[in-house]
Amino acid sequence: MFVNLGCGEKKVDDSIGVDFRKTDVADVVHDLSTSPWPFDDEQFDGAYAYDIIEHIIWVIPFLNECWRILKPGAHLYIRTTNFETEQSYCDPTHFHYFTLESFDFFDPQTLLGNRYPWYSKYKWRIDKEKSGRSGEELVFDLEKLGEA
């Protein structure tokens, strides 16, 4: 089973939709900026976080909760706007602007993850790419690894 974090008005098929407001597709109403989330440890086979992480005030606790609710080896799929685009800055509800290296701090195989291992004890393997028109979106596939 997959969870769709911040599903808004549209969720990924065959997933449990979570949003901070009641919508027609949200199965669970919860503010993802607050912990703990209303899910068991290692409950999900994967998670989608499409166009939500830029709206989260505290990114590290968000990632830690994702790590907690995912099974070992599960994947967290993140899509967000590229920091270089106008869309990244014009939305007044965006708290963060991301680059392709933003999540490297959580991957022990990267330069930043190796240099700054104390950001979180929960580790991920990061795959990333630019997509959309002219690289307007950043897409990340984070595979859950173990604790440091």
N, C-alpha and C positions, 0 to 999 in steps of 0.2 A: 504494500500500500504506500502511496506517495501523499505528501502534504503540499498544498499550494499556499505559500506564505504571502499574505498581502494580496489576495486574489481579486479584491475590488468587485467589479461587475462581471468579470469573466474569469473562470478558472479552467485549469487544464482538466480534460476529461479523466474520469476515474481517479480523482484525487479528493482529499479532504480540503476544502477551502477555508482559509482563516483570514479574517479581516477585522480591523478595529471598529468597523461599523456593520450594522445588519444590512446585508444586501440579499438579493434573490438567490445568489449562489454561495454565499458564505455559510458553511456548516458550523463553524465555531466563531464566535465573536470574542476577540481578545486583542489587546494592545500589545503588539510584538516588541514594544520598547520596555515592557515590564517582564520580570522573571519571577518565578518560573512560569513557563508556558504550561497549559493544561493537558500535557501529554506525558506518557510514561517514558522512561529511559529506553533507548534503542527500539522505539515503537515502529519507525518507518524505514522502508526500503530506499527512499529517496525524497528529495524536497526541491520544489521550484520556488525561487525568489525572484520573480520577474518585475522589474521596475519598482522595487520596494526598498532596497538597501540604502539608496540615497535619501530616503525619508526617515531613516532610523537615526536617532541622536547618538546612541552608544553602539558602535559597530561591533566591538569586541564581545560584549555580552550577548549580542544577537548571534554572532558566530558560535559562541560557546553553547548557547541553547540549541542551535542547529546540530552541533556535534552531539549533544546529550540525547536528542530525540531520534537520531539516525543510528541504524544498525552498523556494525563494523563493516567497512568497505563500501558503504552507501555513498551516493553522490548528491551534492548540493549544486543545483544549477542556478546561477545568478546572471541576470541581465540588467545592465544599467546604462545610463548615458555616458558617453566619453567626455572627460573633463574639458576637452577642447571645443565642445559644441555649445551653441547658444542655449539649447534646451537644458543643458546641465545647470546653467546659471539663472535662467529667466523664471523658473518655477520657485516661488517663495517658500515652498514646503521642503525644498532640498537642503539637507544639512551637510552633505558630503559630496565631493567630486572625486571620481575614481580614474586611475590610470591602469594600464596593463600590469603594473607592478604593485598595485595597492594590496593585494592579498598574498604577495610573496613573503610577508612577515610571518605567515602561518605555515609555510612549507619549509621544512628543515633542509631540503635539497637546493634551495635558492640562496643566493648571496645574502639577501636581507633576512631570510629566515634563519640562516646560520649566524649572522651577526647580531640579531636581536631576538634570541629565543625566549625571552621573558615576557613577550607581549601576551602569550597565552600558552598554557600547558597542553592545550588541545591542538593537534596538528592535522594538516591537510596536505594532499598532493594537488597542485594547481595546474590545470590546463586552461589556456586563455586565447582569445582572438578578438579582433575587431570585426564588426559586421554592420549590416545595414548600409544605407547610402553613405559612401565616403567615410566609412568607419565611425559613424555617429554612435553606434552602440558598442559596448564592451560585453563580451560573453565569457563567463567563467564556469568551469566544471571543477568543483572541489571534491576530491575523494577523501572520505574520512579515514585518517590514520589513527595511531594510538596516542597515548599521553606521553609527554616528555618526562 
